[in-house]
Amino acid sequence: MLETPGIRGNIYDCKGRELAISIVLPSVYAITGKVKDKEDAAEKLSRELPETRENILAKLNSGKSFVWLGRKIKDEAGRNIKSMKIPGITVERESKRVYPRGRLLAHVLGAVSTDNKGLEGVELSMNDRLSGENGRVEAVKDAKGRIVSSDDIVTKPAKDGDSIYLTIDEMVQYITEKELDRTCQDFKAKGAVAVVMNTATGEILSMAVRPGYDPNDLKSANQASMKNQAVASAYEPGSIFKIVALAAGLSEKVTNESEVIYCENGKWEVYKRNINDHIKYGNLTFRQIIELSSNIGTAKIGQRLGPDRFYAYARSFGFGEKTGVQLAGEVRGTLREPANWSGISSYIVPIGQEIAATPMQLICALNVVANEGKLLKPVLVKSVMDCENKLVQENTSKQVRQVVDPLIAKRMVSVLKGVVEEGTGKEAVVEGYSAAGKTGTAQKFDNATRKYSSDKYVSSFMGFVPADKPKIAILVSIDEPNKVYWGGSVAAPCFSRIAKQTLRYLEKEHYDLVKNN
Amino acid sequence: MKKWAVIVIVVGLITYVWISTQCVSTGIEIGKLKARRAELLNINRMTGVEISGLRSAERVEKIARNDLGFVLPEKYENLTVPEKNDKDKSALSGVKDWLAKTIGYVF
């Protein structure tokens, strides 16, 4: 009885470029009881295996009846060991996962264990589809141990795993990672996340996380760097969360763009706690409050809305629930029910405090504005094909709910355009296009002191381009930048560079498509 | 008669043994070819990995910038060239003249 391996399915980007491939390589094991001269065997094997003679000898003398001496070694080494014909030493072929792009897209793809089981990312979330099934063959061998193939009886055919096509575009991913690396370097940041989404379909075109790792070399990757911060980590979003206050304020008619609100000259004491603005603003219109990101002005709108109404809008935008993206380890963040709010919560939740959201939730919420008020379910796995290349599953965009009226969404776009043209997001300008978005500079909460840190920030910018007919939404979030920490100075330029290159690439793709048709 | 019967049986036995031997050796050959096929499929997969690595955007950009001296255009630059037909002959010759004057390019 022979076991025939079912090969794990491949992972491709939306254009069919290989991102994860399985190849078959030799592995060497020993039935220790059958190895007659262990010292001689260790000596010979150490010439071919990436192990010292002593290590091999220790394994052979470990007292275990079965030991792996080398797994997924080079083809040539496997052939050489087989030709040595050492009693008790067997060479078998095993499937090995290879990621030809190395570190690119590592957090989305994830990795597999030595036994080819998904550990993280799509490899884990789609493990059942990707895994092949080993088959069994009854075969007759001649006196020399050669298989006489004509007599094979297949008792269970091997089945290769399905292949996955992602919505990710390798070129957009490359642009995103390159620009994110540049920003991390420029500001010596601790970490970073960037996500690019197709606004019309909710398809994720790229998702980059720093620090990164190489899934081909898991031994040198630490566990923390393997975590996909875009879905598995929630943080206080700060001012980018003000889009919810903007939507709720306009929808509930508690304010309008031209209403003048007094911003207390930069300092407002509420429930014995100060709410501050970075500049001492007096009277501002509501439009200016969002453009200049006034905490006090937004807090006043939050107070008018009250906990129940604001909570309903935050929930409607998708906060406090999983987005449903096909990635393992997604968290739902924190959005407490109004019954658990303190007196000050109505003032500070609208400015992005006392709430935790994942970057994926934030970009989906922004996409509501870009997409005429509709919340779309994000799509990462575009399709699944079986080993005979037949389509077995296709994921298309799904509307979760209508969050705000399309007219309100249009008014929000106008205000968010103002953020880039007149407000805190001027460095997000994309040459040749109109952009809309929101900056955020969130102080990090220090668990040790139970206070907001005065020198640790998360700088963010999320926006979409072109503002009036959006094609892509982008979120950039930089963790603990040095020297400068304003979202408009750290994350906005990165947004601009990603947007410019991505639009240029997408337009070229569109042009080629039209030309070829 | 007996003699012929013995000859027929012997020839029959020899033929049977020969066919059986041929079946076994052909089976071994098929087994080897199957193994070779699996090996070639694997080589194909590994070559695919290599090709995939060579096509990576990072590598292509590095070669384009460093070896070939390519740069990204800062802006879109469009030059509308009139269609080549009788009506537009004068316009086309105007463009030619303009190019000849400004950059010294002669068609």
Interface residues (C-beta under 8 A of the other chain):
Chain A: R17 E18 I21 S22 I23 V24 V98 P100 R101 L104 V140 D142 R146 I147 V148 S149 S150 D151 E170 M171 Y174 K178 E431 G432 Q501
Chain B: C23 V24 T26 G27 I28 I30 G31 K34 A38 N42 R45 M46 G48 V49 E50 S52 G53 R55 S56 A57 E58 E61 L72 K75 Y76
